């Protein structure tokens, strides 16, 4: 599951029925994210916040796919708890949760920690997250320990960055970037090409080294 590797076309049982990944993904982006266990507090907040933010992912053509090593019955019962705790989830629970009781998919997707990966009693999944583009490639990978919940706004921010750079490959997004702020122009873009690529204008930052490599624009 290194960056730009191809995600295998796995089959899985989920709370919304069996899926074959490529068919289920279609032409969408996908966020696959694992959680350590059902009926746990931090995971409840994560899955609840993602469910509330589902419309934001829909607008970006992104499907959500949760995963854990618990069984389908536990998933279904836990979803009712999540909806009770996060009462701002509109309607039915919006995305499927994979049941991976034998941990085979967890191993295949690199979702277990190093210390306990071979111990079936303790080898719960960590908070692994993969953003996958429509060509089935891993475009971003995040791994959090069990003790730290993830930030949904950061998921959306990096999706915005990935999709923007796909549309405009001459740019990259700087630290803490959010849509609407300046982006960086890649160093290999020639100076003479700037007016055509960025007719809205480019700002160049002078550096003590005299090297010109920090060029920014809002024209994207």
N, C-alpha and C positions, 0 to 999 in steps of 0.2 A: 504493500500500500504506500509506496513512495510516490512523491509528486509526479504526475503525468503517467503513472502506471495505469493499466486497464483493470477496472473492477471486474471480477469474474461474474458470469451470468448465473447466479445462484438461484435456487428455489427455496422458499421458506413458507412456513405457516404464520399467519398474522391474525390480528383481531378483526381484520376486514376480509378474511379468506386467504387461500393460498395465492402466492405470487411467483412469477418468474421475473427476475429483476429487469432484464432488458425490455421485456414486453410492458411491464408495469411502468418503467421509467418513460418510455416513449421518447418524445422530443423535449423533455423537461430537464432542468437541473434537479439534483437531489441532494438533500442533507441527510446522511445516515448518521445516527448518533446513538451510542450505547449508554445505558445506565446500570449501576451495580446491582440493584435489586428492586422488585416491587415492594410496596408498602414501607417505603423509607422516606424520611422527611425531605431531604434535599432533592431527590429525584422527583418527588411530588411537585415541588415548586418549579423545577425545570420543565417537566412535561406540561404542566399547567400554563406556564408563561408562553411556551411555544404554541400551544393550542389557541391561546388568546391572540397571538400574533400571526396566526395562519393567513389572514387576508394580506398581510405584508409580503409573505412568501409567495402567495398566489400571484400578486402583481408583478413579481419578478420571475414568474414561470418556474417556481421551485416547489418540488414535492418534499414533504417530510416523511422520514421512515425511522421510527424508534426501534430499539433492540435491547433485549436482555436475555438472561439465561433462565428466566422463570417460564412457567407453562401458560397456555392460553387462558385457562380458567382464572388463574391469578391475575393475568393482565386485565381481563374483563371486570373482575371484582374491583381491582385497583383503579381502573378508569372511573368507576362510579365514585370512588373516594376523591379522585382528582377533581372531578366535576363539582363535588360537594364543597371541596376546599377552595377551588378557584371558580367562584360563582359567576364570573364574567365571561366564561366560555359560552359562546352562543351556539345553541342547537346541539347536534350530536358531536361526539368527540371526532375531530376532523382528520386524523391521520392514523395509519396502521402501526401496530407494535409487533415486531417479530418475536416469536417464541423459539428460543434456541437452547432447549433443555440439555442436549448432549454437548454443547459448547463448540460444535464443529465450525459454525460460521464465525464464532468469536475468534477461534484460532486462525481461520482463513483470512480474516480481516484485521488481525493484529490488535485485538481489543483487550487482551489480558496483560496484567503487569508481569514483569520479569520474575519477581520473587515467588508468585503463587501460580504461575501459568500451568504447571503440571499437576496441581493438587485440585481434584474435582470438588473437594469440600469447601475450599476457600477461594477458588479461582473465579470469583465474580468479575464481570467486566469493569474496567475503569470507565471514565467519561471520555470515550473516544468519539471523535466527530470528523467526518469526511464530507467535503463539498465536491460533488461529482458533476461534470458538465455533460451535455447531451451525447457526446461521443464516448461516454463511460469512463472518462479519465479522472483520476484524483487530482483536483486542482488546489485543494487546501486540506491540511490535516492539523487537528488540534487534539491534544491529550491532556486531560485534567485528572488529578487524583480524586479519589472518592470524596474527599473532604471539602472540595471546592466546586460550587455550582457555577455553571456557565452563564455568559452574558448574551442574551438574545440580540441586543442592539449590535454587538460586535459581529455576530453571525451575519446580520443584514448588511453591515458595513463592508465586510469582506466580499460578500456576494456582489454588492454594488461595484466594488473595485474590480473584481474578476470580470464581470460582464462589461464594464466600461472599457477595460483594456483589450478585451476581445474585439470590441467595436472600433477602438482607436489604438492600434498596437504601437504607436510611436510614443506613448506616454506611460507613466507609472504614478501611483498615488503615494504621497508622502506620509510620514508618521501622523497619526491622529486625523487623517483626512476623512471628511464626510462629503457627500454630494453637494455641489455648489461651490466648494472651495477650490483653490488653485491646485493643479496637478503639475508634475514634473515632466519635462520633455527629455526623452532618452538621449544620452550623449552621442550616440551614433547617427542621430538625425542631423543632416547637413544644414548649415546656416542658410544656404541659398534655397532650401526647400521649405523653410519656415513660413513665408508669406502664403504659399499655396496650401500648406497643411493647416495653418492656424491664422486665417485671415482676420480673426478678431483681435490678434495681437499677442506678443510674447514679451515677458519681462526677463531681463538678464541680470543676475546678481554678480557683482564684482567681488572677487576673492583675493586675499593677500598673496596667494600663490601666483596670481595672474592667469590661472587656468580658467577657461570658460566651460563650466559643466553644470551650473545650476541655472536652468531656464524654466520658467513657469508660465502657465496660461490658464485662463478660465474658458477658453474656446474649445469645448468638447461636447 
